[in-house]
Amino acid sequence: MPDGEYHSRTMSQRKIPPFAHRHNPDGSWDTICSLCVLTVAHEKIESDLIPHELTHTCDPARLDRFAQELVRKDW
């Protein structure tokens, strides 16, 4: 590890994974976009989520609504 690399990373600089996977009680899997919080796909096999993630595009109107809500809540 190069000198200083460890110290240059802080909790606030952690990268959020672009998609979160949820394992459902029935054994199926969901993939959720971390940016627009949309459930992008639901599959029986986790690896089958990847093609959906690769083609997902966030809806700009949805992102605008989230931004407006944050402003209203004064975050």
C-alpha positions in Angstrom: 0.0 0.0 0.0 1.5 3.4 -1.0 2.3 5.7 1.9 -0.7 7.7 2.9 -3.2 5.7 0.9 -5.0 4.3 3.9 -5.3 7.7 5.6 -6.6 9.4 2.5 -9.8 7.4 2.7 -12.5 8.5 5.1 -16.0 7.3 5.9 -17.4 10.3 4.0 -15.5 9.3 0.9 -16.8 5.8 0.7 -18.3 4.9 -2.6 -21.9 3.9 -2.6 -22.5 0.8 -4.9 -24.6 1.8 -7.8 -27.1 -1.0 -7.1 -28.2 -2.7 -3.9 -29.3 -6.3 -4.0 -32.1 -7.5 -1.8 -32.6 -11.2 -1.1 -36.4 -11.9 -0.7 -38.0 -14.5 1.6 -39.0 -16.5 -1.5 -35.4 -16.8 -2.6 -35.7 -14.3 -5.4 -33.5 -11.2 -5.8 -34.2 -7.5 -6.4 -31.8 -4.9 -7.7 -32.4 -1.3 -6.5 -30.7 1.7 -8.0 -28.9 3.7 -5.3 -29.4 7.0 -7.1 -33.1 6.9 -8.1 -34.2 4.2 -5.6 -36.1 2.3 -8.2 -36.4 -1.4 -8.1 -34.9 -2.1 -11.5 -35.5 -5.8 -11.7 -36.7 -8.9 -9.9 -35.1 -12.3 -10.7 -34.8 -15.8 -9.3 -31.0 -15.9 -9.8 -28.9 -13.0 -8.5 -26.5 -13.0 -11.5 -29.5 -12.4 -13.8 -29.8 -8.9 -12.3 -26.6 -7.7 -14.1 -28.1 -7.2 -17.6 -30.9 -5.1 -16.1 -28.3 -3.0 -14.2 -26.2 -2.4 -17.3 -29.2 -1.0 -19.2 -30.8 1.0 -16.4 -31.1 4.7 -16.9 -32.5 6.9 -14.1 -35.6 8.9 -15.0 -34.6 12.6 -14.8 -38.1 13.6 -13.6 -37.8 11.2 -10.7 -34.3 12.6 -9.8 -35.7 16.2 -9.9 -38.5 15.2 -7.6 -36.0 13.8 -5.1 -33.9 17.0 -5.3 -37.0 19.2 -4.7 -38.0 17.1 -1.7 -34.5 17.5 -0.2 -34.6 21.2 -0.7 -38.0 21.4 1.0 -36.7 19.3 3.9 -33.7 21.6 4.2 -31.2 18.7 4.0 
